Amino acid sequence: MAGFDAFGTTFERESLTPGTYTAVAHVNDITPPGIEREALDVTAHDSPDQWAEFIGGIKNGGEVSITLHYDPAAHDTLLADLDVKDPVNYQISWPAAVGGSWQFAAVMTGFAPAAPHDDKLTAEVTYQVSGKPTFDDGSGA
């Protein structure tokens, strides 16, 4: 199989019961974390043939963004996360055909609603991942 249909992917916030997640309503687009690792330049005057040399540095869990069909009654509760200094637990669950999920702690860094004169209300919400994300492929292994 060359690919999977993304329809049915959910963005979820951990509830007051640890390990229990509730899907955020009306999510239109999800951009999962783009994890990365810094490359530290260790090039020296005696590096072979004047080639730059690198070693791996700190890893970064990246950012997550979601776009919502904005409903103030359903989404303004998310704004409370902007006032929380400590990371909150979230997960992205893949559709049943794919299985698995990505769990991560994150700090909300932005909530940007939009109300164009010729389209629906939307909001873009961004999160900075804190620490190491957990990747569950759904295999149970």
Secondary structure as UniProt FT lines:
FT   TURN            7..8
FT   STRAND          10..14
FT   TURN            18..19
FT   STRAND          21..23
FT   TURN            25..26
FT   STRAND          27..31
FT   STRAND          36..41
FT   TURN            45..46
FT   HELIX           48..50
FT   STRAND          54..60
FT   STRAND          63..69
FT   HELIX           72..75
FT   HELIX           76..83
FT   STRAND          88..93
FT   TURN            96..98
FT   STRAND          101..114
FT   TURN            117..118
FT   STRAND          122..136
//
